[in-house]
Amino acid sequence: MKSSALTDRVNAIYARSNSTSWPDPHQDREATAEEYSRVTNPEKYFITLLRARAWVHVLGPLPDIDAEPLEVELLGSHFDRGVRLTSRRADTLPLLLLERDLTETGDSPMVCVSVAEPDIEIERVPDCGCDACDFGSANLVKGLDETIVEALNGMVLMLGANWRGIWTPDGGGVGEGLDTQGLTR
């Protein structure tokens, strides 16, 4: 199934969730210095969890995909829930969608997209919850969708001591990462 058809199905499910939306508060201006240390409404980032759940709802029933909740012990202290999406095709790694709720210290709800195990992160959405890094709800949804679609379309993931490289059909690069000794398929 084409990624555009999957995204259309995700959009339909997500629309039923009555999620909030907001415009980019920096559409016509730069962020101010005080916005970098302020988190006005961290609850609004709950939409990322709703969007990830819509993806699980669409991908889980596909014929070659198994969706299973992750055991709490595998999540570590950073996440509250997670789902492992495993393809039955050879030479693929499971895609993990990990959720963090609003924390007692005010950290925003967040989704982490990982491969094989929670520590092998591809992306966190939002990557920061401060007011300066808020570019609107459409930006968050688009970023999460693009990350998931890239993973589904195939990527090459290279890992080393404290670095990672990710290449997709649309490009790639090398950046800082985690030591991932023991990664297995």
C-alpha positions as CSV (number, residue, x, y, z in Angstrom):
1,M,0.0,0.0,0.0
2,K,1.3,3.4,-0.9
3,S,2.4,5.8,1.9
4,S,-0.1,8.4,0.7
5,A,-3.0,5.9,1.2
6,L,-1.7,5.0,4.6
7,T,-1.5,8.7,5.6
8,D,-5.0,9.3,4.3
9,R,-6.3,6.5,6.6
10,V,-4.3,7.9,9.5
11,N,-5.8,11.4,8.8
12,A,-9.3,9.9,8.9
13,I,-8.7,8.2,12.3
14,Y,-6.9,11.2,13.7
15,A,-9.8,13.5,12.7
16,R,-12.1,11.5,14.9
17,S,-9.9,12.1,17.9
18,N,-11.1,15.7,18.3
19,S,-7.5,16.7,18.8
20,T,-6.6,20.4,19.3
21,S,-4.8,22.3,16.7
22,W,-3.0,25.7,16.7
23,P,-1.2,27.8,14.2
24,D,2.5,28.5,14.1
25,P,3.0,31.3,16.7
26,H,6.3,32.2,14.9
27,Q,4.9,32.3,11.4
28,D,5.8,36.0,10.9
29,R,8.4,36.5,13.7
30,E,11.4,35.1,15.4
31,A,11.1,33.5,18.8
32,T,12.0,35.8,21.8
33,A,14.7,34.9,24.3
34,E,12.1,34.4,27.1
35,E,10.2,31.8,25.0
36,Y,13.2,29.5,25.1
37,S,12.8,29.0,28.9
38,R,9.0,28.9,29.0
39,V,6.5,26.1,28.4
40,T,3.1,27.7,28.4
41,N,0.9,24.7,27.6
42,P,2.7,21.3,27.6
43,E,-0.6,19.4,27.5
44,K,-1.2,20.5,23.9
45,Y,1.5,18.1,22.8
46,F,-0.8,15.2,23.7
47,I,-1.7,15.4,20.0
48,T,1.5,13.5,19.1
49,L,0.3,10.5,21.1
50,L,-3.0,10.6,19.3
51,R,-1.3,10.7,16.0
52,A,1.0,7.8,16.8
53,R,-2.0,5.8,18.0
54,A,-3.7,6.5,14.7
55,W,-0.7,5.1,12.9
56,V,-0.8,1.9,15.0
57,H,-4.5,1.6,14.3
58,V,-3.8,1.7,10.5
59,L,-0.6,-0.3,10.4
60,G,-1.5,-3.0,13.0
61,P,-4.2,-4.8,10.9
62,L,-2.1,-4.9,7.7
63,P,-1.5,-8.5,6.6
64,D,2.3,-8.5,7.0
65,I,2.5,-6.4,10.2
66,D,2.3,-7.6,13.8
67,A,1.5,-4.9,16.4
68,E,2.1,-5.7,20.1
69,P,2.3,-3.6,23.2
70,L,5.8,-3.4,24.7
71,E,6.4,-4.8,28.2
72,V,6.9,-2.1,30.8
73,E,10.3,-3.5,31.6
74,L,11.5,-2.7,28.1
75,L,10.4,0.9,28.2
76,G,12.8,2.1,30.9
77,S,12.1,5.1,32.9
78,H,11.6,7.5,29.9
79,F,8.3,6.2,28.5
80,D,4.9,5.2,29.8
81,R,3.7,3.0,26.9
82,G,4.9,1.6,23.6
83,V,4.0,-0.5,20.6
84,R,6.3,-2.7,18.5
85,L,5.3,-2.9,14.8
86,T,7.1,-5.9,13.2
87,S,7.1,-6.7,9.6
88,R,7.1,-10.4,8.5
89,R,9.3,-9.5,5.6
90,A,12.9,-10.7,5.9
91,D,15.7,-8.2,6.8
92,T,13.5,-5.7,8.5
93,L,13.8,-4.3,12.1
94,P,10.8,-3.6,14.3
95,L,9.5,0.0,14.4
96,L,8.7,1.2,18.0
97,L,6.3,4.0,18.8
98,L,6.9,5.0,22.4
99,E,4.8,7.4,24.4
100,R,5.6,9.7,27.3
101,D,2.8,11.4,29.2
102,L,3.0,14.8,30.7
103,T,5.4,14.4,33.6
104,E,5.1,15.7,37.1
105,T,8.0,18.1,36.4
106,G,6.1,19.5,33.4
107,D,7.9,17.7,30.6
108,S,5.6,17.7,27.5
109,P,3.9,14.5,26.2
110,M,6.1,13.1,23.5
111,V,6.4,10.3,21.0
112,C,9.7,8.6,20.3
113,V,10.1,6.7,17.0
114,S,12.7,4.0,17.5
115,V,14.0,1.0,15.6
116,A,14.5,-2.5,17.2
117,E,14.8,-1.2,20.8
118,P,13.9,2.0,22.7
119,D,17.4,3.4,22.8
120,I,17.8,3.4,19.0
121,E,15.9,6.6,18.4
122,I,15.1,8.0,15.0
123,E,13.1,11.0,16.2
124,R,11.3,12.5,19.1
125,V,8.2,14.6,18.5
126,P,8.2,17.2,19.8
127,D,12.0,17.3,20.2
128,C,11.5,20.3,22.6
129,G,8.4,21.5,24.3
130,C,9.4,25.1,24.9
131,D,7.4,28.0,23.4
132,A,10.3,29.0,21.1
133,C,10.4,25.6,19.5
134,D,6.6,25.5,18.9
135,F,5.9,25.8,15.2
136,G,2.2,24.8,15.4
137,S,0.3,21.5,15.5
138,A,0.5,20.9,11.7
139,N,4.3,21.0,11.9
140,L,4.3,18.3,14.7
141,V,1.9,16.0,12.8
142,K,3.8,16.4,9.6
143,G,7.2,15.7,11.3
144,L,5.8,12.5,13.0
145,D,4.2,11.3,9.7
146,E,7.4,11.9,7.7
147,T,9.5,10.0,10.2
148,I,7.2,7.0,10.2
149,V,6.8,7.0,6.4
150,E,10.6,7.2,6.0
151,A,11.0,4.2,8.2
152,L,8.3,2.3,6.4
153,N,9.8,3.1,3.0
154,G,13.1,1.6,4.0
155,M,16.1,3.1,5.6
156,V,19.7,2.1,6.2
157,L,20.7,2.6,9.8
158,M,24.3,2.5,10.7
159,L,25.3,2.6,14.4
160,G,28.6,3.1,16.1
161,A,29.9,4.2,19.5
162,N,28.1,7.5,20.1
163,W,27.1,8.1,16.4
164,R,24.4,7.0,14.0
165,G,23.8,7.4,10.3
166,I,20.4,7.2,8.7
167,W,19.8,7.0,5.0
168,T,16.5,6.9,3.3
169,P,15.4,7.1,-0.4
170,D,15.2,10.9,0.1
171,G,18.6,11.5,1.7
172,G,20.3,11.0,5.0
173,G,23.2,11.9,7.2
174,V,25.3,11.1,10.2
175,G,24.8,12.5,13.7
176,E,25.3,12.0,17.4
177,G,23.7,8.8,18.8
178,L,23.9,6.2,21.5
179,D,26.2,3.3,22.0
180,T,24.2,0.4,20.8
181,Q,26.2,-2.7,21.6
182,G,24.2,-5.8,21.1
183,L,21.8,-4.7,18.4
184,T,20.4,-7.7,16.7
185,R,17.8,-8.2,14.0
